[in-house]
Amino acid sequence: MAFWTSSSTLLRETLIQGYITNIEPLRIGVGKEPPLESLVDLAVLRISYKGRTIPVIPGSSLKGTFRSTATAILRSLQLKACSGLSRETCMDSEIPGHPYQRNLGEEIESLLRIGKTSEAMELFYKNACLLCKIFGAPSYSSKIIFSDAYPLGELSASTRGQA
């Protein structure tokens, strides 16, 4: 299913910048198979930047960490919050009192097929948790964007090739 919402009208923008301090081991991998030029079995995700190869933390990994933390906070407050994981989003949950026992995603898709976009959006906002509305859900685009994170300055000699 294609994305069915548009965020073409920007009503408010907030930019938050910060620094990440790594206090525990961290590995953002490139999958199960190491790249051909890799000297290790579990390669770290890296990019080429100004003639150097540096490690990177993808924005999607940061977004997942923020969503996971927000899920724990909302649940601790006993508020509705799905995990956002595959097959565990609000789009996969049944709509309370729906006569055909459809899940939210199926009903939205049905409404979109017959051109009822406003009704689909209303149904989503009535039944989805706060986190799906902010971080996105299958076929519903996120309202926030996380950029990739890169190391500051030169990498120290002790971390080159070990990261």
C-alpha positions as CSV (number, residue, x, y, z in Angstrom):
1,M,0.0,0.0,0.0
2,A,1.3,3.5,-0.8
3,F,1.4,6.2,1.8
4,W,-2.0,7.8,2.0
5,T,-1.2,10.9,4.0
6,S,0.5,14.1,2.9
7,S,2.7,16.3,5.0
8,S,3.0,18.9,2.4
9,T,1.8,21.7,4.6
10,L,4.3,22.6,7.3
11,L,2.5,24.2,10.3
12,R,5.3,24.1,12.8
13,E,9.0,23.1,12.7
14,T,11.2,22.4,15.7
15,L,14.8,21.6,15.2
16,I,16.5,19.8,18.1
17,Q,20.3,19.2,17.9
18,G,22.5,17.4,20.4
19,Y,25.5,15.2,21.0
20,I,25.5,11.5,21.7
21,T,28.0,10.2,24.2
22,N,28.6,6.5,23.8
23,I,29.0,5.0,27.3
24,E,28.6,1.4,26.4
25,P,29.7,-0.7,23.5
26,L,27.7,0.1,20.3
27,R,27.6,-1.7,17.0
28,I,25.5,-0.7,14.0
29,G,26.0,-3.6,11.7
30,V,25.7,-4.0,7.9
31,G,23.9,-7.3,8.0
32,K,24.9,-10.9,8.3
33,E,27.4,-10.9,5.4
34,P,30.4,-8.7,5.8
35,P,31.5,-6.5,2.9
36,L,34.1,-8.1,0.7
37,E,36.8,-5.7,1.9
38,S,36.0,-6.2,5.6
39,L,38.6,-7.7,7.8
40,V,36.1,-8.7,10.5
41,D,33.1,-11.0,10.5
42,L,30.7,-8.4,12.0
43,A,31.3,-5.3,10.0
44,V,30.2,-1.9,11.3
45,L,28.2,0.5,9.1
46,R,30.5,3.1,7.7
47,I,30.4,5.9,5.1
48,S,33.0,7.6,3.1
49,Y,33.4,11.2,4.1
50,K,36.1,13.7,3.0
51,G,38.4,10.8,2.0
52,R,37.9,8.9,5.2
53,T,35.7,6.0,6.2
54,I,33.8,6.8,9.3
55,P,31.2,5.0,11.4
56,V,27.6,6.3,11.2
57,I,24.5,5.8,13.3
58,P,21.5,5.9,10.9
59,G,18.6,8.2,11.7
60,S,16.3,5.2,11.5
61,S,18.2,3.6,14.4
62,L,17.9,6.8,16.5
63,K,14.2,7.0,15.6
64,G,13.7,3.4,16.8
65,T,15.5,4.1,20.1
66,F,13.3,7.2,20.7
67,R,10.1,5.3,19.8
68,S,11.0,2.4,22.1
69,T,11.7,4.8,25.0
70,A,8.5,6.7,24.3
71,T,6.6,3.4,24.3
72,A,7.9,2.5,27.7
73,I,7.0,5.9,29.1
74,L,3.5,5.8,27.8
75,R,2.9,2.3,29.0
76,S,4.3,3.2,32.4
77,L,1.6,5.9,32.5
78,Q,-0.9,3.2,31.4
79,L,-1.6,5.0,28.1
80,K,-2.2,3.2,24.8
81,A,1.0,2.6,23.0
82,C,1.8,-0.1,20.4
83,S,5.4,-1.3,20.0
84,G,5.7,-0.1,16.4
85,L,7.3,-3.4,15.4
86,S,6.2,-5.4,12.4
87,R,2.7,-6.8,12.9
88,E,2.5,-5.1,16.3
89,T,1.3,-1.6,15.2
90,C,-2.1,0.0,15.6
91,M,-2.7,-0.8,11.9
92,D,-2.7,-4.5,12.9
93,S,-5.1,-4.2,15.8
94,E,-8.9,-4.8,15.5
95,I,-11.2,-1.8,15.6
96,P,-13.4,-2.0,18.7
97,G,-17.0,-2.6,17.8
98,H,-16.4,-3.0,14.1
99,P,-19.0,-5.3,12.5
100,Y,-16.6,-7.2,10.2
101,Q,-13.8,-7.6,12.8
102,R,-11.3,-5.9,10.5
103,N,-8.1,-4.5,11.7
104,L,-7.4,-0.8,11.3
105,G,-5.1,-1.1,8.3
106,E,-7.7,-3.3,6.4
107,E,-10.5,-0.8,7.1
108,I,-8.4,2.2,6.1
109,E,-7.4,0.4,2.8
110,S,-11.1,-0.4,2.2
111,L,-12.1,3.3,2.7
112,L,-9.3,4.5,0.4
113,R,-10.3,2.1,-2.4
114,I,-13.7,3.9,-2.6
115,G,-12.2,7.4,-2.3
116,K,-13.1,8.1,1.3
117,T,-9.8,9.7,2.3
118,S,-11.3,12.0,5.0
119,E,-13.1,9.0,6.7
120,A,-9.9,7.0,6.5
121,M,-7.9,9.8,8.2
122,E,-10.6,10.2,10.9
123,L,-10.6,6.5,11.6
124,F,-6.8,6.4,11.9
125,Y,-6.8,9.4,14.3
126,K,-9.6,7.9,16.4
127,N,-8.0,4.5,16.8
128,A,-4.2,4.8,16.5
129,C,-2.0,5.4,19.5
130,L,-0.1,8.7,19.9
131,L,3.2,7.1,18.9
132,C,1.8,5.8,15.5
133,K,0.5,9.4,14.9
134,I,4.0,10.8,15.6
135,F,6.5,8.2,14.5
136,G,4.4,6.7,11.7
137,A,2.8,3.3,11.0
138,P,2.6,1.0,8.0
139,S,1.3,3.3,5.1
140,Y,1.2,6.3,7.4
141,S,4.3,8.5,7.2
142,S,6.1,9.8,10.2
143,K,5.8,13.4,11.3
144,I,9.3,13.6,12.6
145,I,12.7,13.1,10.9
146,F,15.9,11.9,12.4
147,S,19.2,12.6,10.7
148,D,22.2,10.3,10.7
149,A,24.8,10.8,13.5
150,Y,28.5,11.1,12.8
151,P,31.5,11.3,15.0
152,L,32.9,14.7,15.8
153,G,36.5,15.6,14.8
154,E,39.1,13.1,14.0
155,L,38.7,9.5,15.1
156,S,41.3,8.6,17.6
157,A,44.0,6.1,16.5
158,S,42.7,3.6,19.0
159,T,39.3,3.4,17.5
160,R,40.2,3.3,13.8
161,G,39.6,-0.1,12.4
162,Q,38.1,-1.4,15.7
163,A,34.8,0.5,15.7
